Amino acid sequence: MKWNEILQRLLLLLIVILLGFSILLPLGSLFEKAFMNEQGQWIGVSNLLNYMKSPALLQSLGHTMYVSIISTIISVGLAFVYAYGIVRTPMRGKTFFRYTAMLPLFAPSMFFGLALTFMFGNQGFITTGFFGHLPFGIDIHLYGPVGIIISEVVYTFPQAFLILVVALSMSDYRLYEAAEMLGANPMRKFWTVTLPGTKYGLISAFFVCFTLAFTDFGAPKIVGGQYNVLATDMYKYVIGQQNMTMGATVGLVLIVPACLAFLVDRYLDRKQKNVVSAKAATYRLVPHVWRDRLYTIYCAIISGAILVLLLTVIFGAFAKLWPYNLSLTLDHFDFTKVAGGTGWEPFWNSIRVAALTAVIGTFVTYLTAYAIEKINHWKFVRQISYFLAILPLALPGLVLGLAYIFFFNDRSNPMHGLYGSIWILVLVNIVHFFSVSFITATTALKKLDSEFEKASDSMGVPFYRTLFRVTIPITLPAMMEMGIYFFINSMVTISAVVFLYAPDLKLASVMIVNMDDAGDIAPASAMSILLVATSVLVRILYEWATSAMRKRAAKWQSRTNDAQQAVQ
């Protein structure tokens, strides 16, 4: 056996061990704990039976299903019209509307709850009629299902928008021409051509948004009030009551719908790849004055609502004493004055964790994708590795965090030393956001011709030399995109890390929850603004740094296409 082949097999073995250690074994610990009592004795399904007998817990399950379904329907409906206006009409301002729709991605889910508190809370400026300047106010009874649903709609809107933009872009204009020749009016073309052509995207968007809303912790924690959902129940059991076995049981209940949605989404993703043929004609944008104006107004309203939420939190962070003294101050950025405050340390901790997650996560994820996609040995091992790499998509952050407690807090575990350190926060973030980055890397690697590896192997060149000299330079833009994805999501996440941080290693997102619990809404808003500003700034710097790289890639692609046409 050649050394090259030995090294490849060792790499595959290392990948499957790492994935099993960081994903499969912690989940096994969670499942084991769910079937034990507090004394560590095996009791079978007693915890699940007790859960099913508890009216309060069953009510939480009903609440979670209700807010998830309603918020998903609203979010997907709004995003579909928004995406349709951007993709299928020649209206103006598309770039502005597209970037505005992405803004919620840079904010923690608690952010929107804070914005709604300033607007519709008991002292909100809309509830009080702009602090008494209007003869009436609007009370929407924020704290409960209404607040959760609005927050989840804003939180999931960008995800639905991104999926539906792709679905609407994958169209064959020949179908519309045929329908027009048969005398179909615009409404009939919409129902018989547009909707069937985007059905997989719509269903995928529905399940993605449903999973995000079903498993979200931040929004219900801020504006849920006494309206319990599964995520907040799990938090109360683990943090409030220290009832770890019941927390594990709720985790199992929380993971079932997420897994079902994940399986459906994977199936639809495979179906959608074959929806457009290679001979499809690009959709032709035809100006229509009144239609374009209506879509412009609609997109302006949606983007305006997103900007209002952002600006409201910014103003709340600078207002001296909401709502009694609205003069501007920087006092709320002095986090030493809040309960348990340690100044700006949590913010810098978040940057450290996000930076380490981005660097290490990108390297490990790319290496995993390379091993699975480019190494042609041990097909069964690669299939297992692929399954483990995709599995985190179905795992709620709270469930993953609790699984890490059970696994790494066990003193018999040789890696027990990670518990309570910064490295367990980095590891859980890498696993939490692993799947999307893995799919990004796999997609980029699939575009590379396999002849690179075959030629290197025939000439006896080690695979790692081809990897570093050929594969990585060509797929560098995808790697950088993975790094940005890891960094931004690690900055704003709360669910995966809320159980794992040490008292002397608090993160900014955790501090936002703690400050909200203590009634320090303005400092919580200030910390949220810092997270959003940092994420946006990093994204801008990334776009600026990679603009030249994208131009060179476009020229290279153009020369390649010209050469292929000349040969033909």
Buried (B, 14 or more C-beta within 10 A) or exposed (E): EEEBBEBBBEBBBEBBEBBBBBBBBBBBBBBBBBBBEEEEEEBEEBBBEBBEEBEEBEBBBEBBBBBBBBBBBBBBEBBBBBBBBBBBBEBEBBEEBBEBBBBBBBBBBBBBBBBBBBBBBEEBBBBBEEBEEEEEBEEBEBBBBBBBBBBBBBBBBBBBBBBBBBBBBBBBEEBBEEBEEEEBEEEEBBEBBBEEBBBBBBBBBBBBBBBBBBBBBBBBBBBBBEBBBBBBBBBBBBEEEEBBBBBBBBBBBBBEBBBBBBEBBBBBBEEBEEBEEEEBEEBEEEEBEEBBEBBBEBBBEBBEBBEEBBEBBBBBBBBBEBBEEBEEBEEBBBBEEBEEBBEBBBBEBBBBBBBBBBBBBBBBBBBBBBBBBBBEEBEEBBEBBBEBBBBBBBBBBBBBBBBBBBBBBEEEBEBEEBBBBBBBBBBBBBBBBBBBBBBBBBEBBEEBEEEBBEEBBEEEBBBBEBBEEBBBEBBBBBBBBBBBBBBBBBBBBBBBBBBBBEEEBBBBBBBBBBBBEBEBBBBBBBBBBBBBEBBBEBBEEBEEEBEEEEEEBEEEEEEEEEEEEEEE
